[in-house]
Amino acid sequence: MFEGRFFELALLFVITLMVLGPKRMPGLVRTVGRWVGKARAMARDFQQQLENEVQLDELKRITEAQIRQEPAAAPAPSPEINPPAAAAATAGSATTAPEAAQPAAETPPTDSTSTTGAADGITTPHAEQKDHAAA
């Protein structure tokens, strides 16, 4: 496994020890260890990013395939149902339900002939209250 590498590393260690001395050698080993750790962390992050990109591409491909298959598998709308009319009927019933739920005592009386307080002829509850207070 190490074949000739162990001898090369031992020789490098001895030469570095002789050049730097025993006092500076531990600091150098610490610094080199930090660099190696940072390099490994960067390599690990890069690998994770690549794996995430591959997974995203696979999910995108699967989603696009499902989207292409759904319109072909979905039945055509029947000509008996008129979607705009059905939507209008549903919207009309939705707007009448909250009005029916409000108690009659909270709504001020409306006078269809009174347009006081509104420039465009629309009577607001606030304007009607002013009309009743003035009378």
VMD Tcl script that builds the backbone (N, CA, C; Angstrom):
set m [mol new atoms 405]
animate dup $m
set s [atomselect $m all]
$s set {name element resname resid chain x y z} {
  {N N MET 1 A 0.823 -1.188 0.000}
  {CA C MET 1 A 0.000 0.000 0.000}
  {C C MET 1 A 0.873 1.260 0.000}
  {N N PHE 2 A 1.819 1.318 0.905}
  {CA C PHE 2 A 2.670 2.500 0.968}
  {C C PHE 2 A 3.907 2.367 0.070}
  {N N GLU 3 A 4.210 1.222 -0.367}
  {CA C GLU 3 A 5.354 0.873 -1.206}
  {C C GLU 3 A 6.554 1.765 -0.949}
  {N N GLY 4 A 6.755 2.829 -1.638}
  {CA C GLY 4 A 7.917 3.677 -1.409}
  {C C GLY 4 A 7.533 4.988 -0.744}
  {N N ARG 5 A 6.281 5.195 -0.523}
  {CA C ARG 5 A 5.801 6.473 0.017}
  {C C ARG 5 A 6.237 6.705 1.466}
  {N N PHE 6 A 6.241 5.663 2.265}
  {CA C PHE 6 A 6.597 5.845 3.660}
  {C C PHE 6 A 8.023 6.375 3.777}
  {N N PHE 7 A 8.932 5.815 3.004}
  {CA C PHE 7 A 10.320 6.263 3.035}
  {C C PHE 7 A 10.418 7.721 2.572}
  {N N GLU 8 A 9.653 8.077 1.534}
  {CA C GLU 8 A 9.669 9.457 1.035}
  {C C GLU 8 A 9.133 10.429 2.086}
  {N N LEU 9 A 8.061 10.057 2.770}
  {CA C LEU 9 A 7.496 10.915 3.812}
  {C C LEU 9 A 8.443 11.062 5.002}
  {N N ALA 10 A 9.072 9.981 5.392}
  {CA C ALA 10 A 10.023 10.037 6.506}
  {C C ALA 10 A 11.207 10.932 6.155}
  {N N LEU 11 A 11.730 10.822 4.942}
  {CA C LEU 11 A 12.833 11.665 4.498}
  {C C LEU 11 A 12.422 13.128 4.473}
  {N N LEU 12 A 11.216 13.408 3.970}
  {CA C LEU 12 A 10.718 14.780 3.943}
  {C C LEU 12 A 10.578 15.346 5.358}
  {N N PHE 13 A 10.093 14.529 6.292}
  {CA C PHE 13 A 9.949 14.952 7.677}
  {C C PHE 13 A 11.308 15.289 8.288}
  {N N VAL 14 A 12.316 14.468 8.060}
  {CA C VAL 14 A 13.654 14.691 8.621}
  {C C VAL 14 A 14.271 15.963 8.041}
  {N N ILE 15 A 14.124 16.173 6.739}
  {CA C ILE 15 A 14.693 17.384 6.116}
  {C C ILE 15 A 13.997 18.634 6.648}
  {N N THR 16 A 12.660 18.579 6.781}
  {CA C THR 16 A 11.915 19.726 7.310}
  {C C THR 16 A 12.313 19.996 8.754}
  {N N LEU 17 A 12.494 18.971 9.536}
  {CA C LEU 17 A 12.896 19.130 10.933}
  {C C LEU 17 A 14.266 19.781 11.020}
  {N N MET 18 A 15.167 19.411 10.134}
  {CA C MET 18 A 16.519 19.992 10.155}
  {C C MET 18 A 16.496 21.451 9.693}
  {N N VAL 19 A 15.648 21.774 8.714}
  {CA C VAL 19 A 15.619 23.149 8.191}
  {C C VAL 19 A 14.895 24.079 9.156}
  {N N LEU 20 A 13.718 23.676 9.643}
  {CA C LEU 20 A 12.913 24.550 10.498}
  {C C LEU 20 A 13.293 24.467 11.963}
  {N N GLY 21 A 13.735 23.337 12.395}
  {CA C GLY 21 A 14.080 23.162 13.799}
  {C C GLY 21 A 12.892 22.619 14.573}
  {N N PRO 22 A 13.163 22.113 15.762}
  {CA C PRO 22 A 12.100 21.495 16.558}
  {C C PRO 22 A 11.085 22.497 17.108}
  {N N LYS 23 A 11.426 23.790 17.184}
  {CA C LYS 23 A 10.503 24.775 17.739}
  {C C LYS 23 A 9.436 25.187 16.721}
  {N N ARG 24 A 9.802 25.307 15.461}
  {CA C ARG 24 A 8.850 25.774 14.437}
  {C C ARG 24 A 8.092 24.621 13.772}
  {N N MET 25 A 8.559 23.410 13.944}
  {CA C MET 25 A 7.947 22.260 13.286}
  {C C MET 25 A 6.486 22.030 13.713}
  {N N PRO 26 A 6.110 22.075 15.018}
  {CA C PRO 26 A 4.705 21.851 15.414}
  {C C PRO 26 A 3.752 22.895 14.807}
  {N N GLY 27 A 4.177 24.159 14.728}
  {CA C GLY 27 A 3.341 25.202 14.112}
  {C C GLY 27 A 3.105 24.922 12.633}
  {N N LEU 28 A 4.154 24.474 11.955}
  {CA C LEU 28 A 4.033 24.144 10.536}
  {C C LEU 28 A 3.089 22.961 10.331}
  {N N VAL 29 A 3.194 21.959 11.176}
  {CA C VAL 29 A 2.318 20.789 11.070}
  {C C VAL 29 A 0.861 21.193 11.308}
  {N N ARG 30 A 0.626 22.063 12.297}
  {CA C ARG 30 A -0.724 22.565 12.560}
  {C C ARG 30 A -1.278 23.314 11.350}
  {N N THR 31 A -0.466 24.203 10.776}
  {CA C THR 31 A -0.897 24.988 9.627}
  {C C THR 31 A -1.209 24.092 8.435}
  {N N VAL 32 A -0.336 23.139 8.175}
  {CA C VAL 32 A -0.567 22.209 7.059}
  {C C VAL 32 A -1.823 21.383 7.323}
  {N N GLY 33 A -2.037 20.983 8.563}
  {CA C GLY 33 A -3.239 20.223 8.922}
  {C C GLY 33 A -4.505 21.020 8.677}
  {N N ARG 34 A -4.472 22.310 9.027}
  {CA C ARG 34 A -5.633 23.179 8.767}
  {C C ARG 34 A -5.904 23.303 7.273}
  {N N TRP 35 A -4.835 23.490 6.484}
  {CA C TRP 35 A -4.994 23.610 5.023}
  {C C TRP 35 A -5.589 22.333 4.432}
  {N N VAL 36 A -5.087 21.217 4.900}
  {CA C VAL 36 A -5.605 19.936 4.399}
  {C C VAL 36 A -7.078 19.779 4.801}
  {N N GLY 37 A -7.407 20.149 6.021}
  {CA C GLY 37 A -8.802 20.075 6.478}
  {C C GLY 37 A -9.721 20.968 5.655}
  {N N LYS 38 A -9.257 22.197 5.376}
  {CA C LYS 38 A -10.059 23.111 4.563}
  {C C LYS 38 A -10.223 22.580 3.136}
  {N N ALA 39 A -9.158 22.009 2.592}
  {CA C ALA 39 A -9.231 21.457 1.237}
  {C C ALA 39 A -10.216 20.288 1.191}
  {N N ARG 40 A -10.185 19.438 2.215}
  {CA C ARG 40 A -11.134 18.315 2.252}
  {C C ARG 40 A -12.564 18.809 2.396}
  {N N ALA 41 A -12.788 19.822 3.237}
  {CA C ALA 41 A -14.131 20.372 3.409}
  {C C ALA 41 A -14.642 20.986 2.103}
  {N N MET 42 A -13.757 21.703 1.404}
  {CA C MET 42 A -14.160 22.298 0.121}
  {C C MET 42 A -14.490 21.210 -0.894}
  {N N ALA 43 A -13.700 20.148 -0.916}
  {CA C ALA 43 A -13.959 19.039 -1.845}
  {C C ALA 43 A -15.285 18.354 -1.499}
  {N N ARG 44 A -15.558 18.180 -0.207}
  {CA C ARG 44 A -16.809 17.557 0.229}
  {C C ARG 44 A -18.006 18.436 -0.153}
  {N N ASP 45 A -17.899 19.749 0.061}
  {CA C ASP 45 A -18.970 20.672 -0.314}
  {C C ASP 45 A -19.213 20.660 -1.821}
  {N N PHE 46 A -18.134 20.647 -2.584}
  {CA C PHE 46 A -18.259 20.609 -4.036}
  {C C PHE 46 A -18.960 19.327 -4.483}
  {N N GLN 47 A -18.589 18.209 -3.873}
  {CA C GLN 47 A -19.211 16.935 -4.221}
  {C C GLN 47 A -20.697 16.942 -3.872}
  {N N GLN 48 A -21.059 17.495 -2.709}
  {CA C GLN 48 A -22.462 17.573 -2.313}
  {C C GLN 48 A -23.251 18.467 -3.263}
  {N N GLN 49 A -22.656 19.575 -3.693}
  {CA C GLN 49 A -23.337 20.452 -4.639}
  {C C GLN 49 A -23.582 19.747 -5.960}
  {N N LEU 50 A -22.591 18.993 -6.424}
  {CA C LEU 50 A -22.775 18.248 -7.666}
  {C C LEU 50 A -23.881 17.206 -7.524}
  {N N GLU 51 A -23.899 16.496 -6.413}
  {CA C GLU 51 A -24.949 15.499 -6.186}
  {C C GLU 51 A -26.321 16.153 -6.110}
  {N N ASN 52 A -26.420 17.315 -5.458}
  {CA C ASN 52 A -27.698 18.032 -5.388}
  {C C ASN 52 A -28.163 18.465 -6.764}
  {N N GLU 53 A -27.242 18.950 -7.587}
  {CA C GLU 53 A -27.599 19.367 -8.946}
  {C C GLU 53 A -28.097 18.183 -9.772}
  {N N VAL 54 A -27.453 17.039 -9.615}
  {CA C VAL 54 A -27.885 15.848 -10.342}
  {C C VAL 54 A -29.283 15.442 -9.892}
  {N N GLN 55 A -29.545 15.484 -8.587}
  {CA C GLN 55 A -30.870 15.149 -8.075}
  {C C GLN 55 A -31.915 16.134 -8.574}
  {N N LEU 56 A -31.588 17.428 -8.601}
  {CA C LEU 56 A -32.528 18.416 -9.100}
  {C C LEU 56 A -32.836 18.198 -10.577}
  {N N ASP 57 A -31.814 17.864 -11.356}
  {CA C ASP 57 A -32.040 17.590 -12.771}
  {C C ASP 57 A -32.945 16.373 -12.958}
  {N N GLU 58 A -32.721 15.334 -12.144}
  {CA C GLU 58 A -33.565 14.145 -12.235}
  {C C GLU 58 A -35.007 14.471 -11.862}
  {N N LEU 59 A -35.213 15.247 -10.787}
  {CA C LEU 59 A -36.565 15.632 -10.382}
  {C C LEU 59 A -37.238 16.486 -11.449}
  {N N LYS 60 A -36.473 17.386 -12.044}
  {CA C LYS 60 A -37.021 18.233 -13.097}
  {C C LYS 60 A -37.445 17.390 -14.291}
  {N N ARG 61 A -36.605 16.433 -14.670}
  {CA C ARG 61 A -36.919 15.559 -15.798}
  {C C ARG 61 A -38.175 14.739 -15.506}
  {N N ILE 62 A -38.283 14.207 -14.281}
  {CA C ILE 62 A -39.454 13.415 -13.895}
  {C C ILE 62 A -40.705 14.277 -13.903}
  {N N THR 63 A -40.608 15.492 -13.363}
  {CA C THR 63 A -41.754 16.400 -13.311}
  {C C THR 63 A -42.205 16.773 -14.715}
  {N N GLU 64 A -41.263 17.078 -15.592}
  {CA C GLU 64 A -41.630 17.423 -16.962}
  {C C GLU 64 A -42.291 16.245 -17.667}
  {N N ALA 65 A -41.826 15.039 -17.412}
  {CA C ALA 65 A -42.428 13.855 -18.014}
  {C C ALA 65 A -43.855 13.668 -17.499}
  {N N GLN 66 A -44.078 13.904 -16.221}
  {CA C GLN 66 A -45.423 13.780 -15.660}
  {C C GLN 66 A -46.345 14.849 -16.216}
  {N N ILE 67 A -45.826 16.056 -16.397}
  {CA C ILE 67 A -46.652 17.140 -16.944}
  {C C ILE 67 A -47.047 16.814 -18.382}
  {N N ARG 68 A -46.117 16.254 -19.145}
  {CA C ARG 68 A -46.435 15.880 -20.523}
  {C C ARG 68 A -47.473 14.771 -20.565}
  {N N GLN 69 A -47.445 13.860 -19.605}
  {CA C GLN 69 A -48.376 12.738 -19.592}
  {C C GLN 69 A -49.755 13.149 -19.091}
  {N N GLU 70 A -49.870 14.108 -18.197}
  {CA C GLU 70 A -51.151 14.503 -17.612}
  {C C GLU 70 A -52.144 15.036 -18.642}
  {N N PRO 71 A -51.779 15.955 -19.545}
  {CA C PRO 71 A -52.775 16.418 -20.516}
  {C C PRO 71 A -53.270 15.296 -21.418}
  {N N ALA 72 A -52.431 14.347 -21.753}
  {CA C ALA 72 A -52.855 13.239 -22.597}
  {C C ALA 72 A -53.787 12.310 -21.821}
  {N N ALA 73 A -53.555 12.154 -20.535}
  {CA C ALA 73 A -54.371 11.258 -19.727}
  {C C ALA 73 A -55.643 11.926 -19.228}
  {N N ALA 74 A -55.686 13.245 -19.160}
  {CA C ALA 74 A -56.853 13.952 -18.642}
  {C C ALA 74 A -57.983 13.891 -19.664}
  {N N PRO 75 A -59.212 13.627 -19.224}
  {CA C PRO 75 A -60.329 13.589 -20.164}
  {C C PRO 75 A -60.674 14.990 -20.659}
  {N N ALA 76 A -61.189 15.044 -21.858}
  {CA C ALA 76 A -61.590 16.326 -22.431}
  {C C ALA 76 A -62.835 16.820 -21.708}
  {N N PRO 77 A -62.991 18.137 -21.528}
  {CA C PRO 77 A -64.176 18.656 -20.844}
  {C C PRO 77 A -65.423 18.354 -21.669}
  {N N SER 78 A -66.488 17.981 -20.980}
  {CA C SER 78 A -67.727 17.645 -21.681}
  {C C SER 78 A -68.388 18.913 -22.191}
  {N N PRO 79 A -69.023 18.867 -23.367}
  {CA C PRO 79 A -69.647 20.060 -23.930}
  {C C PRO 79 A -70.917 20.463 -23.203}
  {N N GLU 80 A -71.463 19.602 -22.309}
  {CA C GLU 80 A -72.697 19.908 -21.597}
  {C C GLU 80 A -72.505 21.006 -20.559}
  {N N ILE 81 A -71.323 21.060 -19.967}
  {CA C ILE 81 A -71.064 22.033 -18.895}
  {C C ILE 81 A -70.435 23.265 -19.513}
  {N N ASN 82 A -71.005 24.414 -19.227}
  {CA C ASN 82 A -70.460 25.681 -19.694}
  {C C ASN 82 A -69.628 26.254 -18.552}
  {N N PRO 83 A -68.287 26.163 -18.610}
  {CA C PRO 83 A -67.462 26.602 -17.483}
  {C C PRO 83 A -67.685 28.046 -17.055}
  {N N PRO 84 A -67.801 29.043 -17.951}
  {CA C PRO 84 A -68.039 30.403 -17.455}
  {C C PRO 84 A -69.366 30.534 -16.735}
  {N N ALA 85 A -70.412 29.869 -17.212}
  {CA C ALA 85 A -71.711 29.957 -16.552}
  {C C ALA 85 A -71.665 29.272 -15.198}
  {N N ALA 86 A -70.977 28.134 -15.129}
  {CA C ALA 86 A -70.856 27.420 -13.858}
  {C C ALA 86 A -70.059 28.246 -12.855}
  {N N ALA 87 A -69.013 28.909 -13.333}
  {CA C ALA 87 A -68.215 29.748 -12.445}
  {C C ALA 87 A -69.019 30.946 -11.959}
  {N N ALA 88 A -69.835 31.533 -12.841}
  {CA C ALA 88 A -70.657 32.678 -12.444}
  {C C ALA 88 A -71.707 32.256 -11.437}
  {N N ALA 89 A -72.285 31.079 -11.626}
  {CA C ALA 89 A -73.285 30.589 -10.680}
  {C C ALA 89 A -72.648 30.330 -9.326}
  {N N THR 90 A -71.464 29.773 -9.328}
  {CA C THR 90 A -70.766 29.517 -8.075}
  {C C THR 90 A -70.371 30.823 -7.405}
  {N N ALA 91 A -69.883 31.783 -8.192}
  {CA C ALA 91 A -69.481 33.074 -7.625}
  {C C ALA 91 A -70.688 33.820 -7.094}
  {N N GLY 92 A -71.824 33.738 -7.771}
  {CA C GLY 92 A -73.032 34.429 -7.315}
  {C C GLY 92 A -73.529 33.868 -6.008}
  {N N SER 93 A -73.470 32.559 -5.847}
  {CA C SER 93 A -73.932 31.963 -4.599}
  {C C SER 93 A -72.961 32.260 -3.465}
  {N N ALA 94 A -71.697 32.431 -3.775}
  {CA C ALA 94 A -70.709 32.729 -2.740}
  {C C ALA 94 A -70.871 34.151 -2.226}
  {N N THR 95 A -71.311 35.073 -3.087}
  {CA C THR 95 A -71.455 36.456 -2.630}
  {C C THR 95 A -72.738 36.655 -1.857}
  {N N THR 96 A -73.756 35.845 -2.101}
  {CA C THR 96 A -75.007 36.030 -1.375}
  {C C THR 96 A -74.957 35.399 0.000}
  {N N ALA 97 A -74.144 34.397 0.201}
  {CA C ALA 97 A -74.095 33.719 1.492}
  {C C ALA 97 A -73.612 34.634 2.613}
  {N N PRO 98 A -72.534 35.420 2.471}
  {CA C PRO 98 A -72.129 36.297 3.567}
  {C C PRO 98 A -73.150 37.394 3.842}
  {N N GLU 99 A -73.839 37.874 2.803}
  {CA C GLU 99 A -74.838 38.914 3.035}
  {C C GLU 99 A -75.983 38.375 3.867}
  {N N ALA 100 A -76.385 37.126 3.631}
  {CA C ALA 100 A -77.479 36.531 4.380}
  {C C ALA 100 A -77.062 36.252 5.818}
  {N N ALA 101 A -75.774 36.047 6.069}
  {CA C ALA 101 A -75.309 35.724 7.401}
  {C C ALA 101 A -75.267 36.946 8.312}
  {N N GLN 102 A -75.247 38.167 7.751}
  {CA C GLN 102 A -75.173 39.371 8.568}
  {C C GLN 102 A -76.544 39.660 9.174}
  {N N PRO 103 A -76.591 40.056 10.430}
  {CA C PRO 103 A -77.875 40.398 11.045}
  {C C PRO 103 A -78.423 41.697 10.453}
  {N N ALA 104 A -79.723 41.800 10.420}
  {CA C ALA 104 A -80.382 42.963 9.824}
  {C C ALA 104 A -80.170 44.217 10.663}
  {N N ALA 105 A -79.945 44.103 11.970}
  {CA C ALA 105 A -79.801 45.269 12.838}
  {C C ALA 105 A -78.506 46.021 12.543}
  {N N GLU 106 A -77.477 45.354 12.058}
  {CA C GLU 106 A -76.207 46.013 11.797}
  {C C GLU 106 A -76.218 46.813 10.495}
  {N N THR 107 A -77.044 46.425 9.552}
  {CA C THR 107 A -77.066 47.139 8.283}
  {C C THR 107 A -77.998 48.332 8.404}
  {N N PRO 108 A -77.530 49.518 7.994}
  {CA C PRO 108 A -78.385 50.702 8.087}
  {C C PRO 108 A -79.489 50.629 7.031}
  {N N PRO 109 A -80.589 51.268 7.275}
  {CA C PRO 109 A -81.676 51.251 6.292}
  {C C PRO 109 A -81.227 51.971 5.022}
  {N N THR 110 A -81.591 51.402 3.909}
  {CA C THR 110 A -81.207 52.001 2.640}
  {C C THR 110 A -82.396 52.695 2.020}
  {N N ASP 111 A -82.155 53.865 1.521}
  {CA C ASP 111 A -83.186 54.641 0.835}
  {C C ASP 111 A -82.731 54.765 -0.605}
  {N N SER 112 A -83.458 54.151 -1.530}
  {CA C SER 112 A -83.024 54.109 -2.915}
  {C C SER 112 A -83.064 55.485 -3.569}
  {N N THR 113 A -83.841 56.417 -3.035}
  {CA C THR 113 A -83.915 57.755 -3.635}
  {C C THR 113 A -82.863 58.686 -3.088}
  {N N SER 114 A -82.257 58.347 -1.947}
  {CA C SER 114 A -81.278 59.220 -1.320}
  {C C SER 114 A -79.900 58.971 -1.918}
  {N N THR 115 A -79.310 60.008 -2.489}
  {CA C THR 115 A -77.959 59.915 -3.029}
  {C C THR 115 A -77.065 60.961 -2.404}
  {N N THR 116 A -77.460 61.488 -1.268}
  {CA C THR 116 A -76.694 62.523 -0.609}
  {C C THR 116 A -75.359 61.966 -0.141}
  {N N GLY 117 A -74.293 62.724 -0.384}
  {CA C GLY 117 A -72.991 62.340 0.110}
  {C C GLY 117 A -72.177 61.575 -0.902}
  {N N ALA 118 A -72.728 61.258 -2.033}
  {CA C ALA 118 A -71.967 60.531 -3.025}
  {C C ALA 118 A -72.050 61.279 -4.343}
  {N N ALA 119 A -70.912 61.526 -4.939}
  {CA C ALA 119 A -70.870 62.295 -6.171}
  {C C ALA 119 A -71.359 61.490 -7.367}
  {N N ASP 120 A -71.219 60.182 -7.338}
  {CA C ASP 120 A -71.604 59.379 -8.486}
  {C C ASP 120 A -72.975 58.731 -8.324}
  {N N GLY 121 A -73.731 59.087 -7.318}
  {CA C GLY 121 A -75.068 58.560 -7.145}
  {C C GLY 121 A -75.122 57.291 -6.330}
  {N N ILE 122 A -74.014 56.853 -5.745}
  {CA C ILE 122 A -73.987 55.643 -4.936}
  {C C ILE 122 A -74.059 56.065 -3.482}
  {N N THR 123 A -75.012 55.505 -2.764}
  {CA C THR 123 A -75.196 55.854 -1.367}
  {C C THR 123 A -74.360 54.929 -0.510}
  {N N THR 124 A -73.567 55.504 0.383}
  {CA C THR 124 A -72.760 54.719 1.304}
  {C C THR 124 A -73.422 54.729 2.661}
  {N N PRO 125 A -73.188 53.726 3.482}
  {CA C PRO 125 A -73.791 53.710 4.822}
  {C C PRO 125 A -73.394 54.932 5.636}
  {N N HIS 126 A -72.182 55.432 5.475}
  {CA C HIS 126 A -71.728 56.591 6.223}
  {C C HIS 126 A -72.527 57.831 5.799}
  {N N ALA 127 A -72.754 58.008 4.516}
  {CA C ALA 127 A -73.513 59.161 4.017}
  {C C ALA 127 A -74.959 59.069 4.485}
  {N N GLU 128 A -75.538 57.862 4.527}
  {CA C GLU 128 A -76.920 57.701 4.972}
  {C C GLU 128 A -77.048 58.047 6.444}
  {N N GLN 129 A -76.039 57.701 7.248}
  {CA C GLN 129 A -76.096 58.038 8.664}
  {C C GLN 129 A -76.081 59.534 8.856}
  {N N LYS 130 A -75.323 60.255 8.004}
  {CA C LYS 130 A -75.314 61.703 8.093}
  {C C LYS 130 A -76.682 62.263 7.715}
  {N N ASP 131 A -77.347 61.658 6.710}
  {CA C ASP 131 A -78.676 62.081 6.295}
  {C C ASP 131 A -79.671 61.917 7.442}
  {N N HIS 132 A -79.600 60.774 8.130}
  {CA C HIS 132 A -80.547 60.523 9.227}
  {C C HIS 132 A -80.244 61.431 10.421}
  {N N ALA 133 A -78.975 61.757 10.659}
  {CA C ALA 133 A -78.642 62.624 11.783}
  {C C ALA 133 A -79.074 64.049 11.500}
  {N N ALA 134 A -79.022 64.489 10.236}
  {CA C ALA 134 A -79.416 65.850 9.874}
  {C C ALA 134 A -80.911 66.008 9.921}
  {N N ALA 135 A -81.663 64.965 9.717}
  {CA C ALA 135 A -83.127 65.054 9.670}
  {C C ALA 135 A -83.767 65.126 11.008}
}
mol reanalyze $m
mol bondsrecalc $m
mol representation Tube
mol addrep $m
